[in-house]
Amino acid sequence: MGKFNKLLATLQTEEDQADSTEQTYSHSSNISYKHQLIHRSRIVRDDDQVRKYFDSEKLDSLAMTIKEQGILEDLAVFELPDKPGFYQLVFGERRYRASDIAGLEELPVRIIDRPNTRDLLKLQLIENKHHEDLNPVEEVEAVLALLSVELQKSQEEVIALFKQMDNDVRRQSYNVIGQKDSDVVVQICESLNIRWRSFALNQLQLLRLPQDVLEFIRQGKIEYTKALAVAKVKDQKLRAKLLREVSKKNLSIREIRDRVKSIKESKQPAHEITSYKEKWKTISKEVGKSKVWEDSKKRKKLESLIQQIESLIESD
């Protein structure tokens, strides 16, 4: 109950501040709620929920707890305007799924006023961050979705804004820093306990990783720092093999870097050998046709080089 009230208080506090001071963005979040039990068949999941991946083992563990103790923290829902008596899940999906495994039919919920899109995203993001339920990719995507709604920009435009803000800091210029959009970014990031520049420099880089690496992060099979190391392997098959090994053996960063180095070294010689062989064929033909043999000084140098090559072959 206390955690839920804190989430609502976060939005209510922002509203009170907006009434008393001049803000760079506006919203309405006068959310009230009431408590009751609802049959799970009347609860509709949110397909746009910021959290996408749920670990099956953790769900089974939570289901065991629910069987023994029940649901200790209410789910949050709001009534669907076009389907009276049915409710959309705002947050608590992990408890919702685990309760199904546990065979629980009646679920304790807090029915809140229907939040606007911006407040819905923020409620979900704060609640999941509070429980540390979001993986790094989901958190980045959720923050971008929230800022996209607030700024009425595409997510690509929001990413570009982050880059422009970072450039301003680097160059000590004021092209976007201090303007309305950048102020909104800073304020929202601060309200989520996120440092905007760290987000721009670090978290946003996640979206540049290969899709197979991103999928392992989403599923909680690999940590962010380890994913960055694995992503340095450009060959997709070798990278997939390394991803499986990292996940299965829980390799350390140092072990991963050693594997990456070994992979790069094993691939590089094959490429170089092919290149050198081609060069040797070309040079051999050119030397055979050349008039360099008619020059005694040059011929002596060639003879010396041939002897060196013969020595290398014999010592092999």
TORKOL-4160 file (C-alpha; in steps of 0.2 Angstrom, whole numbers, padded with zeros to 4 digits, m for minus):
316
<pt num="1" X="0000" Y="0000" Z="0000"/>
<pt num="2" X="0014" Y="0012" Z="0005"/>
<pt num="3" X="0023" Y="0009" Z="m0012"/>
<pt num="4" X="0007" Y="0012" Z="m0022"/>
<pt num="5" X="0004" Y="0028" Z="m0013"/>
<pt num="6" X="0021" Y="0034" Z="m0016"/>
<pt num="7" X="0019" Y="0032" Z="m0035"/>
<pt num="8" X="0003" Y="0042" Z="m0034"/>
<pt num="9" X="0011" Y="0055" Z="m0023"/>
<pt num="10" X="0025" Y="0057" Z="m0036"/>
<pt num="11" X="0013" Y="0062" Z="m0049"/>
<pt num="12" X="0002" Y="0072" Z="m0037"/>
<pt num="13" X="0017" Y="0082" Z="m0031"/>
<pt num="14" X="0022" Y="0086" Z="m0049"/>
<pt num="15" X="0004" Y="0093" Z="m0052"/>
<pt num="16" X="0005" Y="0103" Z="m0036"/>
<pt num="17" X="0022" Y="0110" Z="m0042"/>
<pt num="18" X="0014" Y="0114" Z="m0059"/>
<pt num="19" X="0000" Y="0124" Z="m0050"/>
<pt num="20" X="0012" Y="0134" Z="m0040"/>
<pt num="21" X="0027" Y="0137" Z="m0051"/>
<pt num="22" X="0030" Y="0140" Z="m0070"/>
<pt num="23" X="0034" Y="0123" Z="m0078"/>
<pt num="24" X="0041" Y="0119" Z="m0095"/>
<pt num="25" X="0028" Y="0105" Z="m0097"/>
<pt num="26" X="0011" Y="0102" Z="m0091"/>
<pt num="27" X="0000" Y="0087" Z="m0087"/>
<pt num="28" X="m0015" Y="0081" Z="m0077"/>
<pt num="29" X="m0013" Y="0068" Z="m0064"/>
<pt num="30" X="m0027" Y="0070" Z="m0052"/>
<pt num="31" X="m0027" Y="0051" Z="m0049"/>
<pt num="32" X="m0038" Y="0044" Z="m0035"/>
<pt num="33" X="m0041" Y="0025" Z="m0031"/>
<pt num="34" X="m0051" Y="0012" Z="m0022"/>
<pt num="35" X="m0047" Y="m0005" Z="m0016"/>
<pt num="36" X="m0057" Y="m0021" Z="m0021"/>
<pt num="37" X="m0056" Y="m0039" Z="m0027"/>
<pt num="38" X="m0058" Y="m0043" Z="m0045"/>
<pt num="39" X="m0059" Y="m0059" Z="m0055"/>
<pt num="40" X="m0044" Y="m0061" Z="m0066"/>
<pt num="41" X="m0055" Y="m0064" Z="m0082"/>
<pt num="42" X="m0061" Y="m0045" Z="m0080"/>
<pt num="43" X="m0043" Y="m0039" Z="m0081"/>
<pt num="44" X="m0035" Y="m0035" Z="m0098"/>
<pt num="45" X="m0017" Y="m0034" Z="m0100"/>
<pt num="46" X="m0008" Y="m0019" Z="m0107"/>
<pt num="47" X="0001" Y="m0024" Z="m0124"/>
<pt num="48" X="0011" Y="m0008" Z="m0123"/>
<pt num="49" X="0017" Y="m0012" Z="m0105"/>
<pt num="50" X="0035" Y="m0005" Z="m0103"/>
<pt num="51" X="0041" Y="m0022" Z="m0097"/>
<pt num="52" X="0041" Y="m0036" Z="m0111"/>
<pt num="53" X="0051" Y="m0050" Z="m0103"/>
<pt num="54" X="0047" Y="m0061" Z="m0088"/>
<pt num="55" X="0059" Y="m0074" Z="m0082"/>
<pt num="56" X="0049" Y="m0091" Z="m0080"/>
<pt num="57" X="0059" Y="m0097" Z="m0065"/>
<pt num="58" X="0056" Y="m0081" Z="m0056"/>
<pt num="59" X="0037" Y="m0082" Z="m0060"/>
<pt num="60" X="0037" Y="m0100" Z="m0053"/>
<pt num="61" X="0045" Y="m0094" Z="m0037"/>
<pt num="62" X="0033" Y="m0079" Z="m0035"/>
<pt num="63" X="0019" Y="m0091" Z="m0039"/>
<pt num="64" X="0025" Y="m0102" Z="m0024"/>
<pt num="65" X="0025" Y="m0087" Z="m0013"/>
<pt num="66" X="0007" Y="m0082" Z="m0018"/>
<pt num="67" X="0001" Y="m0099" Z="m0015"/>
<pt num="68" X="0008" Y="m0098" Z="0003"/>
<pt num="69" X="0005" Y="m0080" Z="0007"/>
<pt num="70" X="m0007" Y="m0073" Z="m0006"/>
<pt num="71" X="m0003" Y="m0057" Z="m0016"/>
<pt num="72" X="0005" Y="m0045" Z="m0004"/>
<pt num="73" X="0004" Y="m0029" Z="m0015"/>
<pt num="74" X="m0011" Y="m0024" Z="m0025"/>
<pt num="75" X="m0011" Y="m0023" Z="m0044"/>
<pt num="76" X="m0016" Y="m0006" Z="m0051"/>
<pt num="77" X="m0030" Y="m0005" Z="m0064"/>
<pt num="78" X="m0042" Y="0007" Z="m0072"/>
<pt num="79" X="m0060" Y="0004" Z="m0079"/>
<pt num="80" X="m0061" Y="0003" Z="m0098"/>
<pt num="81" X="m0073" Y="0016" Z="m0104"/>
<pt num="82" X="m0080" Y="0006" Z="m0118"/>
<pt num="83" X="m0081" Y="m0010" Z="m0107"/>
<pt num="84" X="m0089" Y="m0007" Z="m0090"/>
<pt num="85" X="m0084" Y="m0019" Z="m0077"/>
<pt num="86" X="m0068" Y="m0023" Z="m0086"/>
<pt num="87" X="m0051" Y="m0016" Z="m0081"/>
<pt num="88" X="m0034" Y="m0013" Z="m0089"/>
<pt num="89" X="m0019" Y="m0017" Z="m0080"/>
<pt num="90" X="m0008" Y="m0003" Z="m0076"/>
<pt num="91" X="0006" Y="m0012" Z="m0066"/>
<pt num="92" X="0008" Y="m0028" Z="m0057"/>
<pt num="93" X="0009" Y="m0039" Z="m0072"/>
<pt num="94" X="0022" Y="m0050" Z="m0064"/>
<pt num="95" X="0010" Y="m0053" Z="m0050"/>
<pt num="96" X="m0004" Y="m0056" Z="m0062"/>
<pt num="97" X="0005" Y="m0069" Z="m0072"/>
<pt num="98" X="0012" Y="m0078" Z="m0056"/>
<pt num="99" X="m0006" Y="m0078" Z="m0048"/>
<pt num="100" X="m0012" Y="m0087" Z="m0064"/>
<pt num="101" X="0001" Y="m0101" Z="m0061"/>
<pt num="102" X="m0004" Y="m0101" Z="m0043"/>
<pt num="103" X="m0022" Y="m0104" Z="m0048"/>
<pt num="104" X="m0028" Y="m0088" Z="m0040"/>
<pt num="105" X="m0044" Y="m0082" Z="m0047"/>
<pt num="106" X="m0049" Y="m0066" Z="m0036"/>
<pt num="107" X="m0035" Y="m0053" Z="m0037"/>
<pt num="108" X="m0033" Y="m0038" Z="m0025"/>
<pt num="109" X="m0033" Y="m0022" Z="m0035"/>
<pt num="110" X="m0032" Y="m0003" Z="m0033"/>
<pt num="111" X="m0044" Y="0005" Z="m0046"/>
<pt num="112" X="m0037" Y="0021" Z="m0051"/>
<pt num="113" X="m0044" Y="0035" Z="m0062"/>
<pt num="114" X="m0039" Y="0032" Z="m0080"/>
<pt num="115" X="m0022" Y="0041" Z="m0082"/>
<pt num="116" X="m0017" Y="0050" Z="m0098"/>
<pt num="117" X="m0004" Y="0042" Z="m0109"/>
<pt num="118" X="0010" Y="0051" Z="m0101"/>
<pt num="119" X="0006" Y="0047" Z="m0083"/>
<pt num="120" X="0002" Y="0029" Z="m0088"/>
<pt num="121" X="0020" Y="0027" Z="m0095"/>
<pt num="122" X="0027" Y="0036" Z="m0080"/>
<pt num="123" X="0018" Y="0025" Z="m0067"/>
<pt num="124" X="0024" Y="0009" Z="m0076"/>
<pt num="125" X="0041" Y="0015" Z="m0077"/>
<pt num="126" X="0043" Y="0021" Z="m0059"/>
<pt num="127" X="0035" Y="0005" Z="m0052"/>
<pt num="128" X="0046" Y="m0006" Z="m0062"/>
<pt num="129" X="0062" Y="0004" Z="m0058"/>
<pt num="130" X="0056" Y="0003" Z="m0040"/>
<pt num="131" X="0056" Y="m0016" Z="m0041"/>
<pt num="132" X="0071" Y="m0017" Z="m0052"/>
<pt num="133" X="0060" Y="m0027" Z="m0064"/>
<pt num="134" X="0066" Y="m0018" Z="m0080"/>
<pt num="135" X="0081" Y="m0025" Z="m0090"/>
<pt num="136" X="0092" Y="m0011" Z="m0097"/>
<pt num="137" X="0085" Y="m0012" Z="m0114"/>
<pt num="138" X="0067" Y="m0010" Z="m0108"/>
<pt num="139" X="0072" Y="0005" Z="m0097"/>
<pt num="140" X="0079" Y="0014" Z="m0112"/>
<pt num="141" X="0064" Y="0010" Z="m0123"/>
<pt num="142" X="0052" Y="0016" Z="m0109"/>
<pt num="143" X="0061" Y="0032" Z="m0106"/>
<pt num="144" X="0061" Y="0036" Z="m0124"/>
<pt num="145" X="0043" Y="0032" Z="m0126"/>
<pt num="146" X="0039" Y="0043" Z="m0111"/>
<pt num="147" X="0049" Y="0058" Z="m0118"/>
<pt num="148" X="0042" Y="0055" Z="m0135"/>
<pt num="149" X="0024" Y="0057" Z="m0128"/>
<pt num="150" X="0029" Y="0072" Z="m0118"/>
<pt num="151" X="0038" Y="0081" Z="m0132"/>
<pt num="152" X="0027" Y="0075" Z="m0146"/>
<pt num="153" X="0042" Y="0069" Z="m0155"/>
<pt num="154" X="0047" Y="0053" Z="m0163"/>
<pt num="155" X="0059" Y="0042" Z="m0153"/>
<pt num="156" X="0072" Y="0046" Z="m0167"/>
<pt num="157" X="0070" Y="0064" Z="m0164"/>
<pt num="158" X="0071" Y="0062" Z="m0145"/>
<pt num="159" X="0088" Y="0052" Z="m0147"/>
<pt num="160" X="0094" Y="0066" Z="m0159"/>
<pt num="161" X="0089" Y="0079" Z="m0145"/>
<pt num="162" X="0100" Y="0069" Z="m0132"/>
<pt num="163" X="0115" Y="0070" Z="m0145"/>
<pt num="164" X="0112" Y="0089" Z="m0147"/>
<pt num="165" X="0112" Y="0092" Z="m0129"/>
<pt num="166" X="0128" Y="0082" Z="m0126"/>
<pt num="167" X="0136" Y="0092" Z="m0140"/>
<pt num="168" X="0131" Y="0108" Z="m0132"/>
<pt num="169" X="0140" Y="0102" Z="m0116"/>
<pt num="170" X="0156" Y="0097" Z="m0125"/>
<pt num="171" X="0157" Y="0113" Z="m0135"/>
<pt num="172" X="0150" Y="0124" Z="m0121"/>
<pt num="173" X="0137" Y="0130" Z="m0133"/>
<pt num="174" X="0119" Y="0134" Z="m0131"/>
<pt num="175" X="0110" Y="0128" Z="m0147"/>
<pt num="176" X="0097" Y="0117" Z="m0137"/>
<pt num="177" X="0103" Y="0118" Z="m0119"/>
<pt num="178" X="0091" Y="0129" Z="m0109"/>
<pt num="179" X="0077" Y="0128" Z="m0122"/>
<pt num="180" X="0060" Y="0121" Z="m0118"/>
<pt num="181" X="0063" Y="0103" Z="m0125"/>
<pt num="182" X="0080" Y="0101" Z="m0116"/>
<pt num="183" X="0072" Y="0107" Z="m0100"/>
<pt num="184" X="0059" Y="0094" Z="m0101"/>
<pt num="185" X="0072" Y="0080" Z="m0104"/>
<pt num="186" X="0082" Y="0085" Z="m0089"/>
<pt num="187" X="0066" Y="0087" Z="m0078"/>
<pt num="188" X="0059" Y="0070" Z="m0083"/>
<pt num="189" X="0075" Y="0061" Z="m0081"/>
<pt num="190" X="0078" Y="0069" Z="m0064"/>
<pt num="191" X="0060" Y="0063" Z="m0059"/>
<pt num="192" X="0065" Y="0046" Z="m0063"/>
<pt num="193" X="0082" Y="0047" Z="m0054"/>
<pt num="194" X="0091" Y="0046" Z="m0071"/>
<pt num="195" X="0106" Y="0058" Z="m0076"/>
<pt num="196" X="0102" Y="0063" Z="m0093"/>
<pt num="197" X="0120" Y="0064" Z="m0099"/>
<pt num="198" X="0124" Y="0047" Z="m0093"/>
<pt num="199" X="0109" Y="0041" Z="m0101"/>
<pt num="200" X="0114" Y="0049" Z="m0118"/>
<pt num="201" X="0132" Y="0043" Z="m0117"/>
<pt num="202" X="0129" Y="0025" Z="m0110"/>
<pt num="203" X="0111" Y="0018" Z="m0110"/>
<pt num="204" X="0107" Y="0025" Z="m0127"/>
<pt num="205" X="0122" Y="0015" Z="m0134"/>
<pt num="206" X="0112" Y="m0001" Z="m0131"/>
<pt num="207" X="0101" Y="0002" Z="m0145"/>
<pt num="208" X="0116" Y="0001" Z="m0157"/>
<pt num="209" X="0120" Y="m0017" Z="m0152"/>
<pt num="210" X="0116" Y="m0031" Z="m0163"/>
<pt num="211" X="0098" Y="m0039" Z="m0161"/>
<pt num="212" X="0105" Y="m0055" Z="m0155"/>
<pt num="213" X="0114" Y="m0047" Z="m0141"/>
<pt num="214" X="0099" Y="m0036" Z="m0137"/>
<pt num="215" X="0088" Y="m0051" Z="m0136"/>
<pt num="216" X="0100" Y="m0059" Z="m0123"/>
<pt num="217" X="0099" Y="m0043" Z="m0113"/>
<pt num="218" X="0080" Y="m0043" Z="m0114"/>
<pt num="219" X="0079" Y="m0060" Z="m0107"/>
<pt num="220" X="0091" Y="m0057" Z="m0093"/>
<pt num="221" X="0104" Y="m0069" Z="m0099"/>
<pt num="222" X="0118" Y="m0057" Z="m0100"/>
<pt num="223" X="0123" Y="m0041" Z="m0091"/>
<pt num="224" X="0125" Y="m0024" Z="m0101"/>
<pt num="225" X="0144" Y="m0023" Z="m0098"/>
<pt num="226" X="0146" Y="m0041" Z="m0104"/>
<pt num="227" X="0135" Y="m0038" Z="m0119"/>
<pt num="228" X="0146" Y="m0023" Z="m0125"/>
<pt num="229" X="0161" Y="m0035" Z="m0124"/>
<pt num="230" X="0152" Y="m0049" Z="m0134"/>
<pt num="231" X="0146" Y="m0036" Z="m0147"/>
<pt num="232" X="0164" Y="m0033" Z="m0153"/>
<pt num="233" X="0163" Y="m0050" Z="m0162"/>
<pt num="234" X="0157" Y="m0046" Z="m0179"/>
<pt num="235" X="0154" Y="m0063" Z="m0186"/>
<pt num="236" X="0136" Y="m0067" Z="m0182"/>
<pt num="237" X="0139" Y="m0086" Z="m0179"/>
<pt num="238" X="0154" Y="m0084" Z="m0168"/>
<pt num="239" X="0145" Y="m0071" Z="m0158"/>
<pt num="240" X="0130" Y="m0082" Z="m0156"/>
<pt num="241" X="0141" Y="m0096" Z="m0150"/>
<pt num="242" X="0150" Y="m0084" Z="m0137"/>
<pt num="243" X="0133" Y="m0077" Z="m0131"/>
<pt num="244" X="0127" Y="m0095" Z="m0127"/>
<pt num="245" X="0144" Y="m0099" Z="m0118"/>
<pt num="246" X="0143" Y="m0083" Z="m0108"/>
<pt num="247" X="0125" Y="m0086" Z="m0103"/>
<pt num="248" X="0128" Y="m0105" Z="m0098"/>
<pt num="249" X="0145" Y="m0103" Z="m0089"/>
<pt num="250" X="0142" Y="m0085" Z="m0083"/>
<pt num="251" X="0159" Y="m0080" Z="m0089"/>
<pt num="252" X="0168" Y="m0064" Z="m0081"/>
<pt num="253" X="0171" Y="m0049" Z="m0091"/>
<pt num="254" X="0190" Y="m0054" Z="m0092"/>
<pt num="255" X="0186" Y="m0071" Z="m0098"/>
<pt num="256" X="0174" Y="m0064" Z="m0112"/>
<pt num="257" X="0188" Y="m0051" Z="m0117"/>
<pt num="258" X="0200" Y="m0066" Z="m0119"/>
<pt num="259" X="0188" Y="m0076" Z="m0129"/>
<pt num="260" X="0184" Y="m0061" Z="m0140"/>
<pt num="261" X="0203" Y="m0058" Z="m0143"/>
<pt num="262" X="0206" Y="m0076" Z="m0147"/>
<pt num="263" X="0192" Y="m0076" Z="m0160"/>
<pt num="264" X="0199" Y="m0060" Z="m0168"/>
<pt num="265" X="0216" Y="m0068" Z="m0169"/>
<pt num="266" X="0210" Y="m0085" Z="m0176"/>
<pt num="267" X="0201" Y="m0076" Z="m0190"/>
<pt num="268" X="0214" Y="m0063" Z="m0194"/>
<pt num="269" X="0228" Y="m0075" Z="m0199"/>
<pt num="270" X="0217" Y="m0084" Z="m0212"/>
<pt num="271" X="0213" Y="m0068" Z="m0220"/>
<pt num="272" X="0231" Y="m0062" Z="m0220"/>
<pt num="273" X="0238" Y="m0079" Z="m0227"/>
<pt num="274" X="0226" Y="m0078" Z="m0242"/>
<pt num="275" X="0232" Y="m0060" Z="m0245"/>
<pt num="276" X="0250" Y="m0064" Z="m0244"/>
<pt num="277" X="0249" Y="m0079" Z="m0255"/>
<pt num="278" X="0241" Y="m0068" Z="m0268"/>
<pt num="279" X="0254" Y="m0055" Z="m0266"/>
<pt num="280" X="0268" Y="m0069" Z="m0268"/>
<pt num="281" X="0260" Y="m0075" Z="m0284"/>
<pt num="282" X="0259" Y="m0058" Z="m0291"/>
<pt num="283" X="0277" Y="m0053" Z="m0286"/>
<pt num="284" X="0284" Y="m0070" Z="m0293"/>
<pt num="285" X="0277" Y="m0067" Z="m0310"/>
<pt num="286" X="0283" Y="m0049" Z="m0310"/>
<pt num="287" X="0301" Y="m0054" Z="m0305"/>
<pt num="288" X="0301" Y="m0068" Z="m0318"/>
<pt num="289" X="0297" Y="m0055" Z="m0332"/>
<pt num="290" X="0308" Y="m0041" Z="m0325"/>
<pt num="291" X="0325" Y="m0036" Z="m0332"/>
<pt num="292" X="0331" Y="m0034" Z="m0314"/>
<pt num="293" X="0341" Y="m0050" Z="m0317"/>
<pt num="294" X="0352" Y="m0041" Z="m0329"/>
<pt num="295" X="0358" Y="m0029" Z="m0316"/>
<pt num="296" X="0372" Y="m0037" Z="m0305"/>
<pt num="297" X="0369" Y="m0027" Z="m0290"/>
<pt num="298" X="0350" Y="m0030" Z="m0290"/>
<pt num="299" X="0353" Y="m0048" Z="m0294"/>
<pt num="300" X="0364" Y="m0050" Z="m0278"/>
<pt num="301" X="0350" Y="m0043" Z="m0268"/>
<pt num="302" X="0337" Y="m0055" Z="m0275"/>
<pt num="303" X="0349" Y="m0070" Z="m0272"/>
<pt num="304" X="0350" Y="m0064" Z="m0254"/>
<pt num="305" X="0331" Y="m0063" Z="m0252"/>
<pt num="306" X="0329" Y="m0080" Z="m0260"/>
<pt num="307" X="0341" Y="m0087" Z="m0248"/>
<pt num="308" X="0332" Y="m0080" Z="m0233"/>
<pt num="309" X="0315" Y="m0087" Z="m0240"/>
<pt num="310" X="0323" Y="m0104" Z="m0242"/>
<pt num="311" X="0330" Y="m0103" Z="m0224"/>
<pt num="312" X="0312" Y="m0099" Z="m0217"/>
<pt num="313" X="0305" Y="m0114" Z="m0227"/>
<pt num="314" X="0318" Y="m0126" Z="m0220"/>
<pt num="315" X="0316" Y="m0120" Z="m0202"/>
<pt num="316" X="0297" Y="m0122" Z="m0203"/>
